[in-house]
Amino acid sequence: MNQFWTKRAQLFDAFKEAEYMVSITSDIWTAGKKGQPYCSVTAHWISEDDAMGSWILNKRILAFRVLPFPHDGQAIFEHILSVLEEFNIRDKIFAVALDNASNNASAIRILANSLLPMLGGAFFHTKCACHILNLIVKDGLQVDEVDSLLEKYYKALKFVDSSTKKKQNFAELCSRMGILSVKIPWDIETRWNSTYLLLKKTLHLKPAIDQALSRCPTGQLYRLNPSDWMSLEALVPSLDCFYTATVRLSATYTPTTSALLEDLVAISDWYEQQIKNLPEDSVLREALSPIRKKFLKYWSDVPQLTIIASCLDPRLKVSQTSRSLSIIKRKFGLDVNEQQLEDDVKNLFESVYKIYEKRYNRARSTQQQGRRGEGSSGVSQPSNLSGRGRGSVSRLLNILNKCSDTPIQQQSNTEIQIYISSDYATVKVDDENFDILRFWNQVKGVLPILSSMARDIFAVPVSTVASESCFSGANRVLTDKRTRLGPETFEALVLLKDWYDAETRLQDKSWMHMVPELGEIRGTNISSSSQHQNEGSQDVTQIYGFNPYQCNYEDYGYHLGDYESWNY
């Protein structure tokens, strides 16, 4: 455990010395079907990399511990608060990302009352965007027509994949027909994107599936008609924008707060195109109404944090941000007063700026170090942790017809006026590799207040994927054959793997990405095959000095205790 305690002390010192704001994510995982519930707490912040001349986005799992029953808001609050106090960052929390369960909403209210966040907590709770996307698409897929279509397809696939003999016969049939045979990635009921990937990976098997079903009377019961195949083939591109958004908003090293607006505009544009182009008798048309209803439930009003983040994107600023909000509303058939909307965006941007301006002026009046002023209001001291984040708005700008900001004619005498009226000619709007963190790091001498806003806001994740990503890793450490692992050792192994991955910027290639395409699947052992364990063991032996997947921990001096209740 020496490596764990050494790394933990280094992380504690980094938080102690730095004055940046920190955002956190948290989620709950249950080990196996009857196992203990664990709650992860993950920190996100932006530090400086002097060698690269850029700000870099960081993520560290701070805790992965058993959460006692009941799992109500008070218990979640106490768990999160204890971790924040343990690392002495209680007064540095900017935002908290949780999913949308009622107990999390209760925990957020208690946390807000305890921590007293800025702006009365307007930015404090970030609802998990990926969870919302999951709810939106699931509602669309669960309409009777689409659900029946998918059920027919599942039955057809199961017929050719239900036994070893059938699998072999089907593979031989594919070979004779010149079709690439693939292992069918069966979808997970709670994850719509696994349905999407199942369709995307298997629809090319259509000729082989149809021929295999036609060969016997039983198989003919599961044959799909041409209309069914057409609907299935149309479903995949219809879900592309949701899948793209889910992947982008799950990023570890790329700011996602401003990316959310781009994806919402893309989804609204997709919806409008579907309404215009889908035939009236299309099966997929029935899915549009529940999708619209669920989308507007959560995003009829785009989160204020996302609005501010978009205003801080020099390719969008205030005018393109307000226009994007207008487009979302209009494409979903809502009334909108564009001038009022732009005024509201300006007022919101200025109100947040004034708060940071006061904090910046207080910092200067106390004659603190110059770099504190550059990072403003206690949010910009560098640390020696590494990372990098990038972003792009090319899709959004195409939808916006690549409109430019209208120059402000009045004299620029505030940072906002300087920022809005400046023409950043070096910023290429179609550059997929535009580094927004590098941009704000480079202009912090001219725009110190706005840069401090950017530093806090771009560190906030809009999903809880960072916390969830450790669950599949935990699923490898705690297995059916290893059920007596002590809780402290278990936590140390999960955290230490994350911390070492952070040093080489591999957290976005962590456990969840080792399951081909399907991502993290909560509460299952799909990622614990011997193949993937062997893949994981290639580097962990060098990292830990032993293989945490294949060893007797007592041989290394770890006291595991007698945890009989851990026998799942």
C-alpha positions, 0 to 999 in steps of 0.5 A: 500500500506504500505506493497508494499512500505516496500518490495520495499524499502528492495529490493532497499537496497539489490541492493544498498548494493550488488555488484553482476551483475543483468540480466533482462527479459521483455515482453509485455502483453495486458489485455483482447482483447481490454485492455491496454498493460503492460510491465513487467521487472524482475531481476535475480541474484545470492546471497549467503546463508551462512546457506546452504553454497550455492549460490542461484538464485533469481528472482523479478518482478521490474515493471508491467506498462502500455507501451504507444504506439507506442511499438517500440524499443525506447519506450521499451528501455525507459521503461526498462531504467527507471526501471533500474534507479529507482532501481539504477542498470543501471551499474549492468546489465549483460544480457537482455532476450527478445523474438525475435520480431523486436522491441525488437531487436531495443530496445536491440541495443539502450540499448547496446549503452546506458549501454555499456555492457562487451565484446561489448555486445556479451552476452547482448541479450539473445533470448528467447529459449522457444520462439524459440522452439515454432517457431521450432515446430509450423513450423513442425506442420504446414506442410500440412500433419501434419496440416490436420491430427491434424484438423481431430483429432480436428473435432473428439474430437469436435463431442464428446465434442460439447454439454452437452449431448454429453459430458455426453454420451461420459463420460458414454461410457468411463465408460462402456469401462473401460476408464478414461474419462478426460476433453478435454484440448483444445489447444491454436493456438499460443502454440504448447505445448498445442497441445502436451498436448491435444494429450498426455491427450486424445489419450487413448480415441481412442476406445471410440472416434471411437465407439462414431463416428461410432454410427451415420452417422454424426459422421462417417464423422469424423472417423480416419483410423488406419494410422491416429491413428498410426501417432497421437500416434507417434507424442507425443513421437516425441515432448517429447524432445521439451516439456522437453526442454521447461519445463527445460528452464522455470525454476526459481531457476535452472541455464538454461544457461548451460542446453540449450546446453544439450537440443540442443544436445538432439534435434539434436540426436532426429532429427538424429533418426527420419531421420534414423527410420521414413518410407519414407511415414510417415506423420511426416517425412514431418515435419522434413525439416521445423524443421531443417530449423528453428533450424539452423536459430537460433542455427546453431551457439550456443550462446556464453553465453551458450558455456561459461556456459557449459565450467563452468560446471565441468562435461563438461569443454572445451573439452566436450562442443566443442564436444557437439557443434560438435555433434549438427552440425553433426547430422543436416548434417553440416560440422565441423572442430572439432579441429578448433571448440575446438580451438574456444571454448578455445579462447572464454573461455580464452578471457572472463576469461582475462576480469574478470582477469583484473577486479579482479586484479583492485579490489585487487589493490584498497585493497577492502574487501576480499569478493569482491575479492572472488566474483571478479570484483564487482560481488560477495557480498552476499545478504540476499535473498534466493533461490537455483538452480540445474542442470544435464547433464546425458542425454548429457553425455550419448550421449557423451558416458561419455567421460572424459577430457584429462588431461593437462600435462603442469604445471597449473599456471592459474585458467583455467589450474587448472580448466581444469586439475583438476579431480573433483572426487566428482562430480557425472556425473549421479547425478540428484541433482548436485548443480552447484551453490554450487560447484562454491561457494565452490571453489571460494577461489581457483578459484575466477576469474572463480567463478565470471564468473560463478556467472554472467553467471548462473544468466542469464535466457535463456527464458522470462517465468519469466516475462510472468508468472506474466501475468496470475496472472495479469489476475486474478487481472484485470477481466471483473468485476474489470476494474477500478483498478488504475495502481499503485494499480494493479502493487503493487498487482502483484509485492507484490504477486511475492515478497512474493512468492520469500520469500518461493521459490514459484515463480516456482509454481506461476500463470502459474502453477495453470492452469493444465498442460497448463501453462500460456496462454497470453491474455486469462481468462482460469486461472480465473475460480472460482475454481482457484480463490478459490485456490489462495485465500487460501494463499493471504488473509494471505499475503495481509491482504485481498483477492485481488480477492474478495474485494472492494479496496476503503474499504482499502483506495486505491484511484482507480480513474475513469479509464473509458478507462479500461472498456474492 
